[in-house]
């Protein structure tokens, strides 16, 4: 087709693509290798970015680079009754930024091309969701850097790599190492306090109502629940994971929970999203089977902060870990106030002590006995 006869919209998109490409890579560049092994050229100084995919903006907030964000996905602009993302609570300015696409990586290249100022780089987690990274880079002319989000237990290597790679691109390598060292120190502290408790003296426990791509009832749990792992707790649901492997979510039959009859129950407060007539709290208050549990009858049910909220909130995992430790083995955590510790963790990671603000969204039930009678 004769270029002079192309539709106006096509010519405009082509012009925007060329302009964005020249702007994104203006000045000196260097080459990095992302988590998919892709070689990507990025500016030596990256001052404007967007973060695509679950948890991506959280990692950038940990690196104290919030001011470089020029647009967000649509989950950041929602005003929900519940929100368990400390990085978002600490950065309300995200709600007022332009939107470049839908959450979970469903980016809109046309919106990205129209951003002013334009981003110099796009970080992307969970790259199989939404727009394919190479295609997104081709359509926008902006370097796309793939990160593997990882976690604090069996996939720590990818989490550390994500922080270091993002730190390298943003010139935040020292901060990335500080965050990694902080995670290591918290985990070591939790483990040291509890590792010598004899197996036959460990208190049996279960956490229910765990979120997994949305809220669930009390039957939803995590066999590899990190706060239990870090405190060497006797998680009765751990037996559900295949030997030598981790399992991030499982649905347990009510009859099995009753048969286990744990000494202590924890309730992930994300279940409150299901309302007053459904969810884990409602079930504990009304279901005869759950009412028969020893922990329910003796008032040993405790609320913990949700951490599966647009992927894992690592600060909340550690905050829950200190509360779990304090609840199960108070003498080992006599020097710890869980709420104060949570704010210490949030202040380091996201710059503000947001425990009280987040707890208020969940009826102030976090780190407290939950009234189930």
C-alpha positions in Angstrom: 0.0 0.0 0.0 1.2 3.5 -0.8 2.3 5.1 2.6 0.7 8.3 1.6 -2.7 6.6 1.5 -2.4 4.9 4.9 -5.3 5.7 7.3 -4.6 8.7 9.5 -4.8 6.6 12.7 -2.1 4.3 11.4 0.2 7.2 10.5 -0.4 8.7 13.9 0.5 5.4 15.7 3.6 5.0 13.6 4.6 8.6 14.4 4.0 8.1 18.1 6.0 4.8 18.0 9.0 6.5 16.4 8.8 9.5 18.8 8.4 7.2 21.9 11.3 5.0 20.7 13.6 8.0 20.3 12.5 9.4 23.6 12.8 6.2 25.6 16.4 5.5 24.4 17.6 9.0 24.1 21.1 9.4 25.5 23.6 6.7 26.6 22.3 3.2 27.0 23.6 0.0 28.5 22.5 -3.7 28.1 20.9 -5.8 30.8 19.6 -9.4 30.8 16.1 -9.8 32.2 14.6 -12.8 34.0 13.7 -14.4 30.7 17.2 -14.2 29.4 16.3 -11.4 27.0 19.0 -8.8 26.2 17.4 -5.4 26.6 19.0 -2.0 26.0 17.9 0.6 28.6 19.0 4.2 29.3 21.9 4.6 31.7 19.7 7.0 33.7 16.0 5.8 34.0 13.8 8.5 35.5 10.4 7.5 34.1 8.9 4.1 34.3 5.7 2.1 34.5 5.1 -1.2 36.4 3.0 -3.9 34.8 1.7 -7.0 36.6 0.9 -8.2 40.1 3.4 -6.9 42.7 5.6 -5.0 40.3 4.8 -1.6 41.7 5.3 -3.0 45.2 8.9 -3.9 44.4 9.6 -0.5 43.0 8.1 1.1 46.1 10.5 -1.1 48.2 13.3 0.5 46.3 12.1 4.0 47.1 11.6 5.0 43.4 7.9 5.9 43.6 8.5 9.4 42.1 9.6 7.8 38.9 6.2 6.2 38.1 4.4 8.1 35.4 1.3 5.8 35.1 -0.3 2.8 36.8 -2.6 -0.1 35.9 -6.3 0.3 36.8 -6.1 -1.6 40.2 -4.2 1.4 41.6 -7.0 3.9 40.9 -9.8 1.9 42.5 -11.2 3.0 45.9 -12.2 -0.2 47.6 -13.6 -0.9 51.1 -10.8 -3.4 51.7 -7.2 -2.9 50.7 -4.3 -5.0 52.1 -1.5 -3.4 50.0 0.8 -1.4 52.3 2.7 0.1 49.4 -0.6 1.5 48.0 -1.7 2.9 51.3 1.6 4.6 51.8 1.4 6.1 48.3 -2.1 7.5 47.7 -0.7 9.6 44.9 -0.8 6.5 42.7 -4.6 6.9 42.5 -4.2 10.1 40.7 -1.8 9.0 38.0 -2.8 8.2 34.4 -3.9 4.6 33.7 -1.9 2.6 31.1 -3.9 -0.6 31.1 -5.8 -3.2 33.1 -4.5 -5.0 36.1 -2.7 -8.4 35.9 -0.6 -7.3 33.0 -3.3 -6.4 30.5 -1.4 -3.4 29.1 -2.7 -1.0 26.5 0.1 -0.1 24.0 -1.9 2.8 22.6 -2.4 4.3 26.1 1.3 3.8 26.8 2.2 5.6 23.6 0.1 8.5 24.6 1.6 9.0 28.0 3.1 12.4 28.7 5.8 12.2 29.9 6.6 8.9 28.3 8.2 6.1 30.3 11.8 5.1 29.5 11.3 1.5 30.7 8.5 -0.9 31.5 9.0 -3.5 34.3 6.7 -6.5 34.0 6.0 -9.3 36.4 4.1 -12.5 35.7 4.8 -12.1 32.0 2.5 -14.8 30.9 -0.4 -12.7 32.0 -1.8 -10.1 29.5 0.5 -8.5 26.9 3.5 -10.6 25.8 6.7 -8.7 26.7 8.4 -8.8 23.4 5.3 -7.8 21.5 4.7 -4.9 24.0 8.2 -3.7 23.5 7.8 -3.9 19.7 4.5 -2.0 19.8 5.7 0.8 22.1 9.4 1.0 21.3 10.0 1.1 25.1 12.3 -1.4 26.7 10.3 -4.1 28.6 12.2 -5.8 31.5 10.7 -9.0 32.7 11.0 -9.8 36.4 10.1 -13.1 38.2 8.4 -12.1 41.3 9.4 -15.0 43.5 8.6 -15.4 47.2 10.1 -15.6 50.6 10.3 -19.4 50.9 11.0 -21.7 48.1 11.5 -19.0 45.4 13.7 -16.5 47.2 16.3 -16.6 44.5 13.9 -15.0 41.9 12.7 -12.4 44.4 16.3 -11.4 45.1 17.1 -11.3 41.4 14.0 -9.1 40.7 15.0 -6.6 43.4 18.6 -6.5 42.1 17.7 -6.2 38.4 15.2 -3.4 39.1 17.8 -1.8 41.3 20.4 -2.0 38.6 18.1 -0.3 36.0 17.0 2.4 38.5 20.4 3.1 40.0 19.1 1.7 43.3 21.5 -1.2 43.9 22.4 -0.2 47.4 18.7 0.0 48.4 18.0 -3.4 46.7 20.8 -5.0 48.8 19.4 -3.3 51.9 15.9 -4.8 51.3 17.3 -8.3 50.7 19.4 -8.1 53.8 16.4 -6.9 55.8 14.3 -9.9 54.7 17.1 -12.2 55.6 17.5 -10.6 59.0 13.7 -10.8 59.8 13.5 -14.5 58.8 16.7 -15.3 60.7 15.2 -13.6 63.8 11.9 -15.5 63.6 13.6 -18.8 63.1 16.2 -18.3 65.8 13.5 -17.6 68.4 11.7 -20.9 67.7 14.0 -23.4 66.2 14.9 -25.2 69.4 11.3 -25.9 70.5 11.0 -29.7 70.7 8.6 -31.1 68.2 6.3 -32.6 70.9 6.0 -29.1 72.5 4.9 -27.3 69.3 1.4 -26.0 69.4 -0.9 -27.3 66.5 -2.4 -24.6 64.4 -4.3 -23.9 61.2 -4.9 -20.7 59.2 -8.2 -20.4 57.3 -9.9 -17.9 55.0 -6.7 -17.4 53.0 -7.1 -15.4 49.8 -6.1 -16.9 46.4 -7.1 -14.7 43.5 -10.0 -13.4 45.6 -11.6 -14.1 49.0 -12.5 -17.6 50.3 -14.1 -19.3 53.3 -12.4 -21.0 56.2 -11.6 -24.1 54.2 -9.0 -22.2 52.2 -5.5 -22.5 53.7 -1.8 -22.6 52.7 0.2 -25.7 53.5 3.4 -23.7 53.1 2.1 -20.6 55.0 5.3 -18.6 55.5 4.5 -17.2 59.0 4.2 -20.8 60.2 7.3 -21.9 58.3 9.4 -19.0 59.7 8.3 -19.7 63.3 8.6 -23.5 63.1 4.9 -23.8 63.9 3.1 -27.1 63.7 0.9 -26.3 60.7 -1.5 -29.3 60.5 -2.2 -28.5 56.8 1.5 -28.9 55.9 0.8 -32.6 55.4 -1.3 -31.6 52.3 1.8 -30.5 50.3 3.6 -33.2 48.3 6.7 -34.4 50.1 9.6 -32.0 49.5 7.4 -29.5 47.7 5.6 -26.3 48.7 1.9 -25.7 48.1 0.6 -22.1 48.1 -3.1 -22.9 48.5 -5.4 -25.8 49.4 -9.0 -26.3 50.1 -9.5 -28.5 53.1 -12.7 -30.5 53.8 -14.5 -29.2 56.9 -14.5 -32.7 58.3 -10.7 -32.8 58.1 -10.4 -29.5 60.1 -12.7 -30.9 62.7 -10.7 -34.1 62.9 -7.5 -32.1 63.3 -9.0 -29.9 66.0 -6.1 -27.5 66.1 -5.0 -25.9 69.4 -5.0 -22.4 67.8 -6.8 -21.1 64.8 -5.8 -18.0 62.7 -8.2 -16.3 60.4 -6.9 -14.5 57.3 -9.0 -11.3 57.3 -9.3 -11.2 53.5 -12.3 -13.5 54.1 -14.2 -10.4 55.4 -14.7 -9.3 51.8 -17.4 -12.0 51.4 -19.6 -10.0 53.8 -21.4 -10.6 57.0 -23.4 -13.6 55.8 -20.6 -15.5 54.2 -16.9 -16.2 54.6 -14.6 -17.6 57.3 -15.8 -15.5 60.2 -19.5 -16.1 59.5 -18.7 -19.9 59.3 -16.9 -19.9 62.6 -19.8 -18.2 64.2 -22.6 -20.2 62.7 -21.5 -23.6 61.4 -22.1 -26.4 64.0 -19.0 -28.3 62.9 -16.7 -25.3 63.3 -18.4 -24.4 66.5 -17.4 -27.7 67.9 -13.6 -26.9 67.5 -11.7 -26.6 70.8 -10.1 -23.4 69.7 -13.5 -21.8 68.9 -15.0 -22.9 72.2 -12.0 -21.6 74.2 -11.6 -18.3 72.2 -8.3 -19.2 70.6 -9.1 -17.7 67.2 -6.9 -14.8 66.1 -7.0 -12.4 63.1 -4.0 -12.0 60.8 -3.4 -9.6 58.0 -4.0 -10.7 54.4 -0.9 -10.9 52.4 -2.1 -12.5 49.1 -3.3 -9.2 47.6 -2.2 -8.5 44.1 0.5 -11.1 44.7 2.4 -11.4 48.0 2.9 -8.5 50.4 6.2 -9.5 51.9 6.1 -7.0 54.8 2.8 -8.4 55.9 4.1 -11.9 55.8 6.8 -11.0 58.3 4.4 -8.9 60.4 2.1 -11.9 60.6 5.1 -14.1 61.5 5.8 -12.0 64.6 2.2 -12.1 65.7 2.0 -15.9 65.1 5.2 -16.3 67.1 3.9 -14.1 69.9 0.6 -16.0 70.0 2.1 -19.5 70.0 5.2 -18.9 72.2 4.7 -15.6 74.1 7.8 -16.2 76.2 10.0 -16.3 73.0 8.6 -13.0 71.8 8.3 -11.2 75.1 10.1 -8.2 73.7 7.9 -7.9 70.7 4.7 -5.9 70.2 3.3 -7.2 66.9 1.6 -4.0 65.9 4.7 -1.9 66.6 6.8 -4.5 64.8 4.5 -4.3 61.8 4.8 -0.5 61.6 8.6 -0.9 61.9 8.6 -3.3 58.9 6.2 -1.1 56.8 8.2 2.1 57.6 11.4 0.4 56.3 9.8 -1.1 53.2 7.2 1.5 52.0 8.2 4.6 54.0 5.2 4.8 56.3 3.8 3.0 59.3 0.5 1.9 57.8 -0.6 -1.0 60.1 -3.3 1.1 61.9 -4.7 2.3 58.6 -4.9 -1.1 57.1 -6.2 -2.8 60.2 -9.0 -0.2 60.4 -10.1 -1.5 56.9 -10.5 -4.9 58.4 -12.6 -4.0 61.5 -9.5 -3.7 63.7 -9.4 -7.5 64.0 -5.7 -8.0 63.1 -3.4 -9.3 65.8 -6.4 -9.7 68.1 -8.7 -12.5 69.4 -11.5 -12.7 66.9 -15.0 -12.8 68.6 -16.6 -16.0 67.3 -19.2 -16.6 70.1 
